[in-house]
Amino acid sequence: MSRRQVNPARRFVDSGSIPFSGSLHPKSRSSPLLSVGLVLVGAFLLIGYSYSGSGGFGGDKNAVSKVEGDISCTLEVQRAIPILKKAYGDSMRKVLHVGPETCSVVSKLLKEEDTEAWGVEPYDIEDADGNCKSLVRKGVVRVADIKFPLPYMSKSFSLVIVSDALDYLSPKYLNKTLPDLARVSTEGLVIFSGYPGQQRAKVAELSKFGRPIVFLVKAKLRSSSWWIRYFVQTSLEENEAAIKKFEQVATKNSYKPSCQVFHLNSYH
């Protein structure tokens, strides 16, 4: 859809018609430098408005969904891959990552030796880059609503890693999603979750008809004690051996995660 043209008469008003008053009133004694300065200020304001209102000069964007905030646990997963490899060993041979920006995690995992990787992207990827869209076309990454059963058979992966996804689910949906994540893994489930107090929100922009409409869905960032109680309620046991190994490797490599990391056993 073509963008609506701006009314020329309004443009002078929006940018400030004062700079042009000299040309409309020849007898004005306004300083030329002042007029030039005001013109420049008006130009900068127009540029800023264009970027904030339409996302730049590239035209309208389709619906976009992404996660924004102080901390990204998906980025934390990428930082933690070397630690996870050492802690889990052969269990990292066939990995499923679930969370926003999963293409970046999958791409990094695929560069690791003896590692196969797949991903589930829970949000829209209309603005994804060529590499991500290629992974989707090949079926390596799937776009799916994780509130419903994952499109995989039971025990399809050795390890499932989740980030920036469960924090947006209420207990009603967690009761279905978390067991399903454990269902498709054989040797464990690793959850990266934000700490209470961290700012994070899912941002959706709808810019079909001009300026984007933005709404926020705040993450439900829970404490470690809340998660542990919840794991017990859903009959998911913490993987004590993996926790100990992960902590040892993290300490040895001076790695300190900026997100909570939980290690769970799969259902047997």
PyMOL commands that set and color helices and strands:
alter all, ss='L'
color gray80, all
select helices_A, chain A and resi 8-15+18-24+32-54+73-92+102-110+130-137+166-168+171-183+224-233+240-252
alter helices_A, ss='H'
color red, helices_A
select strands_A, chain A and resi 64-69+94-98+116-121+141-143+159-163+189-193+200-206+213-218+260-264
alter strands_A, ss='S'
color yellow, strands_A
deselect
rebuild
show_as cartoon
